[in-house]
């Protein structure tokens, strides 16, 4: 499994908004049980989509301004960024197949 990148307020603009590659960001928290359940699925998908998608996390407790900027009201919230703009949003625990169905159509062939 691949480790997830940790985005912060300092790195978000360069790593996510300016990325030429699609970026899936999980907004979560250490205390969030559904976030912990989602993590192995995200690591598996990061390995599956290696080279097609960057996948990482934002800790909403450490970077609440990022969560506010993107209207994150609950965790986990997943936002897919394409060319620096949010293209898909999913809130709550998501099964692997639902994530694949929502994200894969946006990935390069």
C-alpha positions as CSV (number, residue, x, y, z in Angstrom):
1,X,0.0,0.0,0.0
2,X,1.0,3.5,-0.7
3,X,1.3,6.2,2.0
4,X,-0.9,9.2,1.6
5,X,0.5,12.7,1.2
6,X,-0.3,15.1,4.0
7,X,-1.3,18.5,2.7
8,X,-1.2,21.7,4.9
9,X,-2.0,25.3,4.4
10,X,1.7,25.8,3.4
11,X,1.7,23.1,0.7
12,X,-2.0,23.1,-0.5
13,X,-1.7,25.7,-3.2
14,X,1.4,24.1,-4.9
15,X,0.6,20.5,-4.3
16,X,-3.2,20.5,-5.0
17,X,-4.4,23.7,-6.8
18,X,-1.4,24.0,-9.1
19,X,-1.1,20.2,-9.8
20,X,-1.3,19.1,-13.4
21,X,-2.5,15.7,-12.2
22,X,-5.9,15.2,-10.6
23,X,-5.7,15.3,-6.8
24,X,-8.1,13.6,-4.4
25,X,-8.0,15.2,-0.9
26,X,-9.5,13.6,2.2
27,X,-10.4,16.2,4.8
28,X,-10.4,14.3,8.1
29,X,-9.2,14.2,11.7
30,X,-7.3,11.8,14.0
31,X,-10.4,11.3,16.2
32,X,-12.7,10.4,13.2
33,X,-13.5,6.7,13.2
34,X,-14.9,6.7,9.6
35,X,-11.7,8.5,8.5
36,X,-9.7,5.6,10.0
37,X,-11.9,3.1,8.2
38,X,-11.4,4.9,4.9
39,X,-7.6,5.2,5.1
40,X,-6.8,1.6,4.0
41,X,-9.1,2.0,1.0
42,X,-7.5,5.3,0.1
43,X,-4.0,3.7,0.3
44,X,-5.1,0.9,-1.9
45,X,-6.6,3.3,-4.5
46,X,-3.5,5.5,-4.4
47,X,-1.4,2.4,-5.4
48,X,-4.0,1.5,-8.1
49,X,-4.0,5.0,-9.6
50,X,-0.3,5.7,-9.2
51,X,0.8,8.1,-11.9
52,X,-2.8,9.1,-12.7
53,X,-3.9,10.7,-9.4
54,X,-2.3,12.2,-6.4
55,X,-4.1,11.3,-3.2
56,X,-3.6,13.0,0.2
57,X,-5.1,14.2,3.4
58,X,-5.8,17.4,5.2
59,X,-6.2,17.3,9.0
60,X,-9.1,19.7,9.7
61,X,-7.9,20.3,13.3
62,X,-4.5,21.4,12.1
63,X,-5.7,23.4,9.1
64,X,-9.3,24.6,9.8
65,X,-9.0,27.4,7.3
66,X,-8.6,25.0,4.5
67,X,-11.7,23.1,5.6
68,X,-13.6,26.4,5.8
69,X,-12.3,27.5,2.4
70,X,-13.8,24.4,0.7
71,X,-17.0,24.2,2.8
72,X,-16.1,21.1,4.7
73,X,-18.8,20.6,7.3
74,X,-18.2,17.0,8.2
75,X,-15.4,14.5,8.1
76,X,-14.4,12.6,6.2
77,X,-15.0,14.7,3.1
78,X,-13.3,13.8,-0.1
79,X,-12.8,16.4,-2.8
80,X,-11.4,15.7,-6.3
81,X,-9.5,18.6,-7.7
82,X,-9.1,18.9,-11.5
83,X,-6.9,21.8,-12.7
84,X,-7.2,23.4,-9.3
85,X,-11.0,23.3,-9.1
86,X,-13.2,21.0,-7.1
87,X,-14.9,18.5,-9.5
88,X,-16.4,15.9,-7.2
89,X,-17.3,15.8,-3.5
90,X,-18.2,12.9,-1.3
91,X,-19.0,13.1,2.4
92,X,-18.9,10.3,4.9
93,X,-17.4,6.8,4.7
94,X,-17.4,5.6,1.1
95,X,-17.0,2.0,0.0
96,X,-14.2,1.2,-2.5
97,X,-16.5,0.6,-5.5
98,X,-18.4,3.9,-5.0
99,X,-15.1,5.8,-4.9
100,X,-13.9,4.1,-8.1
101,X,-17.2,4.8,-9.8
102,X,-17.0,8.6,-8.9
103,X,-13.3,9.1,-9.5
104,X,-12.2,6.9,-12.4
105,X,-14.2,8.8,-15.1
106,X,-12.0,11.9,-14.3
107,X,-8.7,10.1,-14.6
108,X,-6.5,9.9,-17.7
109,X,-6.8,6.7,-19.7
